[in-house]
Amino acid sequence: MITQFIKQAEKNQHPAVQTRRDHLHCSPDGYATLILSDTGMIVGANRAGKKLLDISSKQTYRLHISQIILALTKTDLLDKHEKRVNTYLRFLSRIGYRFKLRDLSGAEFFGELFFSDIDSPHQHRIAVKIQPV
């Protein structure tokens, strides 16, 4: 199920981001990918995401993204009218803004984030790709 959402997110990428994503994907460690519900709860993560953020599979489903991406404690994840990722967050991710992140052990680091809306017939999901810098 998570793989299906990740594949859908890759299809939805803007062409300029697609090129940058492909470049980041070539790194030896790849990038971490989180799948979020429309409420911001983490509903899935790939192996790189679990390792980077020091989370187990059981912890994944109890975390809100604002516990990882510190800027989201003061910023809405979704645009209320469009039900899509906040325009400001999408802009920051497109220009390579370095977000402050925190793993579950409390270690803080910076990373470039890429947000993608994943539309499916029954629910809206968000893919967040993280490349530590």
Secondary structure, DSSP 8 states (H G I E B T S, - for coil): -HHHHHHHHHHT--HHHHHHHHHHHTSTT--EEEEEETTSBEEEE-HHHHHHHT--HHHHTT-BGGGTBGGGGSS-SEETTTTEE-HHHHHHHHTT-EEEEE-TTS-EEEEEEEEEEEE-SS-EEEEEEEEE-
